[in-house]
Amino acid sequence: MYPEIPVTKTANPKAKPVSENSLGFGQLFTDHMFIMDYIEGQGWIEPRIVPYGPIEMEPSAMVLHYGQAIFEGLKAYRGPDGDIMLFRPRLNFERVNKSNERMVIPQVDPDFCVYALKELLQLEKDWVPSAPDTSLYVRPFIIAMDPFLGVRPAHHYRFMIILSPSGAYYPHGLNPVDIFVEDEYVRAVRGGTGFAKTPGNYAASLIGQAKAYKQGFVQVLWLDGVHRKYIEEVGAMNVFFVIDGKLITPELNGSILPGITRRTVLELAQKLGYETQERQISIDELAELYKQGRVSEVFGSGTAAVISPVGKLRYEDMEMVFNNGEIGEISQKMYDIITGVQFGKMPDDYNWMLKI
């Protein structure tokens, strides 16, 4: 049992949104946040819940200059009976430690992090929206705080959790998106930080995203950084292909994020009787299989969208259209089951959900 976390309540509570159907994403934040600090020689100390607000740091704080930081993303859902549930939260905090290891940040206790999040959510439970397909986005992160202009691991870190009520990802229905294959820039390379959830990976992806937008595409399909031919990720999501009825996704190789939703899709597919494969697949192989009519569906998986079906993929001068630009059977089934369990519309036969 962990000790009680001190709480300082805000003196100026924010007004709740008038309409939960127009929340957007990542624009509004709740009244309180969780903080704890790491001091070398003392460990993680002073866990506390305080009013949401600006944090003070030196202009020389190491995170601002050398990017030593990690973050996570998960969601809290309100079920039909009003209960607030988290989706596989311990996996997120286990992944925090994998990111921490790569970024030379001290390990955290995943169970304590889940406990701290539950305490924060108890305080902020009225912020969890109840409109269809809405949720409370949870953003844990750690930043290096030392006021020091030198390249070394920091001695002082700050761990924080902030919360943001979020609208439906698909307000107009689950419609397939168009994807652009990026073969000029790369997001990550094996041996780098691609598998870690660290801000620099996302900064490196912005140029490809901007390039895709200019050409009328919603997302980017990234290729590997060495050969520029093996498929890795779609934007901030993992990617799946249905080929000859088999569900295939790129194998984790050190430059691909080990997604929680990716893992869930693979586990669920096996329970449903689909054959799954984690292997290298090149963009040229995909193009050839497409020409042979063997690729029936493509979709991305991630916390924000859960499942994002792909209607069209452009590679050089070739456009591949999957399932006539409509969502496929497996994509729809994965979305329906995962979101059904998350929102309490289906029984949790998989032990995914944690009630706060």
C-alpha positions as CSV (number, residue, x, y, z in Angstrom):
1,M,0.0,0.0,0.0
2,Y,1.4,3.4,-1.0
3,P,1.2,6.5,1.3
4,E,-1.5,9.1,0.7
5,I,-0.5,11.6,-1.9
6,P,-0.8,15.3,-0.7
7,V,-3.3,17.3,-2.6
8,T,-3.5,21.1,-3.0
9,K,-6.8,22.0,-4.5
10,T,-7.2,24.9,-6.9
11,A,-8.8,28.0,-5.6
12,N,-10.2,28.8,-9.1
13,P,-11.9,25.8,-10.6
14,K,-12.3,26.1,-14.4
15,A,-15.7,26.0,-16.0
16,K,-16.5,22.6,-17.6
17,P,-17.0,22.6,-21.4
18,V,-20.6,23.6,-22.4
19,S,-20.6,21.0,-25.2
20,E,-18.7,17.7,-25.0
21,N,-19.3,17.2,-28.7
22,S,-16.8,19.9,-29.6
23,L,-13.9,19.2,-27.3
24,G,-11.2,18.7,-29.9
25,F,-7.9,17.2,-28.8
26,G,-5.2,18.5,-26.4
27,Q,-6.6,22.0,-26.1
28,L,-8.3,22.0,-22.7
29,F,-6.8,20.8,-19.4
30,T,-8.2,19.9,-16.1
31,D,-7.8,21.7,-12.8
32,H,-5.1,19.6,-11.3
33,M,-1.9,17.7,-12.2
34,F,0.4,15.2,-10.5
35,I,4.1,16.0,-9.9
36,M,7.1,14.2,-8.4
37,D,10.8,14.9,-8.6
38,Y,13.9,12.9,-8.9
39,I,17.1,14.1,-7.1
40,E,20.2,12.1,-7.6
41,G,21.0,10.3,-4.3
42,Q,17.4,10.6,-3.0
43,G,15.4,8.9,-5.8
44,W,11.9,9.9,-6.7
45,I,10.5,12.2,-4.0
46,E,7.7,14.5,-3.0
47,P,4.7,13.1,-5.0
48,R,1.9,15.6,-5.0
49,I,-1.2,16.7,-6.7
50,V,-1.4,20.5,-7.3
51,P,-3.4,23.0,-9.4
52,Y,-2.7,22.8,-13.1
53,G,-0.5,25.7,-14.1
54,P,2.9,26.9,-15.5
55,I,6.0,25.2,-14.2
56,E,9.1,27.1,-13.3
57,M,12.4,26.1,-14.8
58,E,15.7,27.8,-15.6
59,P,16.3,29.0,-19.2
60,S,19.3,26.6,-19.0
61,A,17.2,23.6,-18.1
62,M,18.7,20.6,-19.9
63,V,15.5,19.5,-21.5
64,L,15.3,22.7,-23.4
65,H,18.8,22.2,-24.9
66,Y,19.4,18.5,-25.2
67,G,15.9,17.0,-25.3
68,Q,16.3,14.5,-22.5
69,A,12.6,13.7,-22.0
70,I,10.0,11.0,-22.5
71,F,6.2,10.9,-22.5
72,E,3.3,8.6,-22.7
73,G,-0.4,8.7,-23.8
74,L,-3.4,6.8,-22.6
75,K,-7.1,7.4,-21.9
76,A,-9.7,7.2,-19.2
77,Y,-13.3,6.3,-20.3
78,R,-16.6,6.8,-18.6
79,G,-18.8,3.6,-18.9
80,P,-22.6,3.5,-19.2
81,D,-22.9,3.1,-15.5
82,G,-20.7,6.1,-14.8
83,D,-17.6,4.1,-13.8
84,I,-14.3,5.5,-14.9
85,M,-12.0,3.0,-16.5
86,L,-8.4,2.9,-17.8
87,F,-7.2,0.8,-20.7
88,R,-4.2,-1.4,-19.8
89,P,-2.5,1.4,-17.9
90,R,0.4,-0.6,-16.4
91,L,1.6,-1.4,-19.9
92,N,2.1,2.4,-20.5
93,F,4.2,2.8,-17.3
94,E,6.2,-0.3,-18.2
95,R,6.9,1.4,-21.5
96,V,7.9,4.6,-19.6
97,N,10.7,2.5,-18.1
98,K,11.8,1.2,-21.5
99,S,11.9,4.8,-22.8
100,N,13.7,5.9,-19.6
101,E,16.4,3.3,-20.1
102,R,17.1,4.5,-23.6
103,M,17.1,8.2,-22.5
104,V,19.2,7.5,-19.4
105,I,16.4,8.6,-17.1
106,P,15.9,6.8,-13.7
107,Q,13.3,4.0,-13.6
108,V,9.9,4.6,-12.0
109,D,7.7,2.2,-10.1
110,P,4.9,1.3,-12.6
111,D,2.5,0.3,-9.8
112,F,3.0,3.6,-8.0
113,C,2.4,5.5,-11.2
114,V,-0.9,3.7,-11.7
115,Y,-1.8,4.5,-8.1
116,A,-0.9,8.1,-8.6
117,L,-3.0,8.3,-11.8
118,K,-6.0,6.8,-10.1
119,E,-5.7,9.3,-7.2
120,L,-5.5,12.2,-9.7
121,L,-8.5,10.8,-11.6
122,Q,-10.5,10.5,-8.5
123,L,-10.0,14.2,-7.9
124,E,-10.7,15.1,-11.5
125,K,-13.5,12.5,-12.2
126,D,-16.0,15.2,-13.2
127,W,-13.7,16.1,-16.1
128,V,-14.2,12.6,-17.7
129,P,-16.7,13.3,-20.5
130,S,-19.7,11.1,-21.1
131,A,-20.7,12.0,-24.7
132,P,-20.4,9.1,-27.2
133,D,-16.8,8.3,-28.1
134,T,-15.3,11.0,-25.9
135,S,-12.6,10.4,-23.3
136,L,-10.1,12.0,-20.9
137,Y,-6.6,11.9,-22.4
138,V,-3.8,11.2,-20.0
139,R,-0.3,12.6,-20.6
140,P,2.5,11.4,-18.3
141,F,5.9,12.8,-19.1
142,I,9.4,13.3,-17.6
143,I,11.8,16.1,-18.3
144,A,15.4,16.9,-17.3
145,M,15.5,20.0,-15.0
146,D,19.2,20.6,-14.3
147,P,20.3,24.2,-15.1
148,F,23.4,23.1,-16.9
149,L,24.7,23.6,-20.4
150,G,26.7,20.4,-20.8
151,V,25.8,17.1,-22.5
152,R,25.4,14.5,-19.8
153,P,22.4,12.8,-18.1
154,A,20.7,15.1,-15.7
155,H,20.7,14.8,-11.9
156,H,17.2,16.3,-11.4
157,Y,14.1,15.2,-13.3
158,R,10.4,16.0,-13.0
159,F,7.6,13.5,-13.6
160,M,4.2,15.0,-14.3
161,I,0.7,13.8,-15.4
162,I,-1.7,16.2,-17.0
163,L,-5.2,15.5,-18.2
164,S,-7.2,16.7,-21.2
165,P,-10.9,16.0,-22.0
166,S,-11.0,14.9,-25.7
167,G,-13.7,14.7,-28.3
168,A,-14.5,11.8,-30.6
169,Y,-11.6,11.0,-32.9
170,Y,-14.1,10.2,-35.7
171,P,-16.9,12.7,-35.2
172,H,-18.2,11.9,-38.7
173,G,-17.7,8.1,-38.6
174,L,-14.8,5.7,-39.1
175,N,-13.6,6.8,-42.6
176,P,-10.4,5.6,-44.3
177,V,-7.6,8.0,-44.7
178,D,-5.1,8.6,-47.5
179,I,-1.4,7.9,-46.8
180,F,1.8,9.2,-48.5
181,V,4.9,7.0,-48.5
182,E,7.9,9.1,-47.4
183,D,11.1,7.9,-49.1
184,E,13.2,11.1,-48.7
185,Y,13.3,11.7,-44.9
186,V,13.5,9.1,-42.2
187,R,11.9,9.1,-38.7
188,A,14.4,6.8,-36.9
189,V,17.1,4.2,-37.4
190,R,17.9,1.0,-35.7
191,G,20.1,1.7,-32.7
192,G,18.6,5.1,-32.3
193,T,15.6,6.2,-30.2
194,G,12.8,5.0,-32.5
195,F,11.4,2.5,-30.0
196,A,11.3,5.1,-27.2
197,K,8.5,7.6,-26.7
198,T,10.7,10.6,-26.7
199,P,9.9,14.1,-28.1
200,G,12.8,14.2,-30.6
201,N,11.2,11.3,-32.6
202,Y,8.1,13.4,-33.2
203,A,10.1,16.5,-34.0
204,A,11.9,14.5,-36.7
205,S,8.6,13.4,-38.2
206,L,7.2,16.9,-38.7
207,I,8.8,17.5,-42.0
208,G,7.4,14.4,-43.6
209,Q,4.0,15.2,-42.2
210,A,4.1,18.7,-43.6
211,K,5.2,17.3,-47.0
212,A,2.2,14.9,-47.0
213,Y,-0.3,17.6,-46.1
214,K,0.9,19.8,-49.0
215,Q,0.2,16.9,-51.3
216,G,-3.3,16.3,-49.9
217,F,-2.5,13.3,-47.7
218,V,-3.5,12.9,-44.0
219,Q,-0.6,10.7,-42.8
220,V,2.9,9.5,-43.6
221,L,4.1,5.9,-44.0
222,W,7.7,5.8,-42.9
223,L,10.3,3.5,-44.3
224,D,13.4,2.3,-42.5
225,G,16.4,4.6,-42.2
226,V,19.0,2.4,-43.6
227,H,17.7,0.7,-46.8
228,R,14.7,3.2,-47.3
229,K,12.5,0.3,-48.3
230,Y,11.2,-1.6,-45.3
231,I,7.9,-0.3,-43.9
232,E,8.0,0.9,-40.3
233,E,5.1,3.1,-39.0
234,V,2.2,5.3,-40.1
235,G,2.7,8.7,-38.6
236,A,2.3,8.2,-34.8
237,M,0.7,4.8,-35.3
238,N,1.8,1.2,-36.0
239,V,0.6,-0.3,-39.3
240,F,-1.1,-3.5,-40.2
241,F,-1.8,-5.2,-43.6
242,V,-4.3,-7.9,-44.4
243,I,-2.5,-10.1,-47.0
244,D,-4.1,-13.4,-48.1
245,G,-6.3,-13.2,-45.0
246,K,-3.3,-13.0,-42.7
247,L,-2.7,-10.0,-40.4
248,I,0.9,-8.7,-41.0
249,T,2.7,-5.9,-39.2
250,P,6.4,-4.9,-39.3
251,E,8.4,-6.6,-36.6
252,L,9.8,-4.6,-33.7
253,N,13.4,-3.9,-34.6
254,G,14.5,-1.1,-32.3
255,S,13.3,1.8,-34.5
256,I,9.5,1.1,-34.2
257,L,7.4,2.1,-31.2
258,P,6.0,-1.0,-29.4
259,G,2.4,0.2,-29.3
260,I,0.0,-0.8,-26.6
261,T,-2.8,-0.9,-29.2
262,R,-0.5,-2.8,-31.6
263,R,-0.1,-5.4,-28.9
264,T,-3.8,-5.5,-28.3
265,V,-4.6,-6.0,-32.0
266,L,-2.2,-8.9,-32.3
267,E,-3.5,-10.6,-29.1
268,L,-7.1,-10.0,-30.1
269,A,-6.5,-11.3,-33.7
270,Q,-5.1,-14.5,-32.3
271,K,-8.1,-15.0,-30.0
272,L,-10.4,-14.4,-33.0
273,G,-8.6,-17.1,-35.0
274,Y,-6.7,-14.9,-37.5
275,E,-3.2,-15.8,-38.4
276,T,-0.7,-13.1,-37.5
277,Q,2.8,-12.4,-38.6
278,E,5.4,-9.9,-37.4
279,R,8.1,-9.6,-40.1
280,Q,9.9,-7.3,-42.4
281,I,7.8,-6.1,-45.3
282,S,9.2,-3.9,-48.0
283,I,7.3,-1.2,-49.8
284,D,8.2,-3.0,-53.1
285,E,6.8,-6.3,-51.8
286,L,3.6,-4.5,-50.7
287,A,3.3,-2.9,-54.2
288,E,3.7,-6.3,-55.9
289,L,1.2,-8.0,-53.6
290,Y,-1.2,-5.2,-54.3
291,K,-0.9,-5.7,-58.1
292,Q,-1.7,-9.4,-57.5
293,G,-4.8,-8.4,-55.6
294,R,-3.7,-10.0,-52.4
295,V,-3.8,-6.9,-50.1
296,S,-7.4,-6.6,-48.8
297,E,-7.0,-4.1,-46.0
298,V,-4.5,-1.7,-44.4
299,F,-4.9,0.1,-41.1
300,G,-3.0,2.0,-38.4
301,S,-3.3,1.4,-34.6
302,G,-2.7,3.8,-31.8
303,T,-4.1,5.3,-28.6
304,A,-5.8,8.4,-30.2
305,A,-7.5,6.7,-33.2
306,V,-7.5,3.1,-31.9
307,I,-7.9,1.9,-35.5
308,S,-7.4,4.1,-38.5
309,P,-8.3,2.4,-41.8
310,V,-6.2,3.3,-44.9
311,G,-8.2,3.9,-48.1
312,K,-5.4,4.9,-50.4
313,L,-1.6,4.7,-50.3
314,R,0.7,6.6,-52.7
315,Y,4.2,5.3,-53.4
316,E,6.1,7.3,-56.1
317,D,3.8,7.3,-59.1
318,M,1.7,4.4,-57.9
319,E,-1.6,4.7,-56.0
320,M,-2.9,1.7,-54.1
321,V,-6.6,1.7,-53.2
322,F,-7.7,-0.8,-50.6
323,N,-11.1,-2.3,-50.3
324,N,-12.6,0.3,-52.7
325,G,-11.6,3.0,-50.3
326,E,-13.9,1.6,-47.6
327,I,-13.2,0.2,-44.2
328,G,-12.5,-3.5,-44.2
329,E,-14.0,-6.3,-42.2
330,I,-11.0,-6.9,-39.9
331,S,-10.4,-3.2,-39.3
332,Q,-14.0,-2.7,-38.4
333,K,-14.1,-5.7,-36.1
334,M,-10.9,-4.6,-34.3
335,Y,-12.3,-1.1,-33.8
336,D,-15.7,-2.4,-32.6
337,I,-14.3,-4.8,-30.1
338,I,-11.6,-2.6,-28.6
339,T,-13.7,0.5,-28.3
340,G,-16.7,-1.6,-27.2
341,V,-14.6,-2.8,-24.2
342,Q,-13.1,0.6,-23.6
343,F,-16.4,2.3,-23.3
344,G,-18.1,-0.5,-21.4
345,K,-20.5,-1.4,-24.2
346,M,-19.1,-5.0,-24.3
347,P,-17.9,-7.3,-21.5
348,D,-14.2,-7.1,-20.7
349,D,-13.4,-10.7,-21.4
350,Y,-9.7,-9.8,-22.0
351,N,-8.9,-8.2,-18.6
352,W,-8.0,-4.9,-20.3
353,M,-9.8,-2.4,-18.2
354,L,-9.0,-1.0,-14.7
355,K,-11.7,0.7,-12.7
356,I,-10.4,3.7,-10.7
